[in-house]
Amino acid sequence: MIDFHPTVVGPGKLHADHLQEWFEAGAADGFWVTPDIYEDGIDAFVDEVVPILQERGIYPTEYPGRTLRANLGVPHHYGPDPRTGGGDQ
């Protein structure tokens, strides 16, 4: 049985282990992180989990580009995309 919405509760290492297990198994190539509703939820994740993943080499410490477009390797273009038929008007 697959749990599509697993919930991990515990210290940062436990979360990092869980994310790494899924990533290395090829079960995921990225994650949506939904921190708890408390004000420190995202801070705790960034301060405790991200450094562990960076130490393990599965989360980048630097990005090659200055923009999301550059980091994803998406070519820059202006106006309608001709592939959608919008460029013929």
C-alpha positions in Angstrom: 0.0 0.0 0.0 1.3 3.5 -0.9 0.7 6.4 1.5 0.5 9.4 -0.7 0.5 11.8 2.2 3.0 10.5 4.7 3.4 12.6 7.8 6.7 12.6 9.7 6.8 13.8 13.2 10.1 14.2 15.1 13.5 15.8 14.9 15.0 17.2 11.7 17.1 14.1 11.1 14.0 11.9 10.9 12.5 14.2 8.2 15.8 14.3 6.3 16.0 10.5 6.4 12.4 10.2 5.1 13.0 12.6 2.2 16.3 11.0 1.3 14.7 7.5 1.3 12.0 8.6 -1.2 14.4 10.5 -3.3 17.0 7.7 -3.6 14.3 5.1 -4.3 13.2 7.2 -7.3 9.8 7.6 -5.7 10.1 11.4 -5.9 12.1 14.0 -7.7 10.9 16.9 -5.5 8.6 17.6 -2.6 5.9 20.0 -1.5 6.6 20.9 2.1 3.7 21.9 4.3 5.0 23.0 7.6 2.8 23.0 10.7 0.5 25.9 11.4 2.7 27.3 14.1 4.9 30.4 13.4 8.2 28.4 13.6 7.2 25.6 11.2 9.1 26.7 8.1 12.0 28.1 10.1 12.4 24.7 11.9 12.4 22.9 8.5 14.9 25.3 7.0 17.2 25.4 10.0 17.1 21.7 10.9 16.3 19.6 7.8 17.8 21.6 4.9 21.4 21.6 6.3 21.3 17.8 6.8 20.1 17.3 3.2 22.9 19.7 2.0 25.5 17.8 4.0 24.3 14.6 2.4 24.7 16.2 -1.1 21.0 15.9 -2.1 20.0 19.5 -1.7 22.0 22.3 -3.4 24.0 24.8 -1.5 24.3 27.1 -4.5 22.5 27.7 -7.7 24.1 28.5 -11.1 21.7 31.2 -12.1 20.2 34.3 -10.6 16.6 33.4 -11.5 14.3 30.4 -11.3 14.1 30.4 -15.1 17.9 30.2 -15.3 18.1 27.5 -12.7 15.5 25.4 -14.5 17.2 25.9 -17.9 14.0 27.4 -19.4 14.8 29.6 -22.4 13.8 33.3 -22.2 11.1 34.5 -24.6 8.7 37.4 -24.9 5.1 37.5 -26.2 2.9 34.6 -27.2 4.4 31.2 -27.6 4.2 30.2 -31.2 3.8 26.5 -30.2 0.3 27.3 -28.8 -1.0 29.1 -32.0 -0.9 32.5 -30.2 2.0 33.7 -32.3 0.0 33.6 -35.6 -2.3 36.5 -34.7 
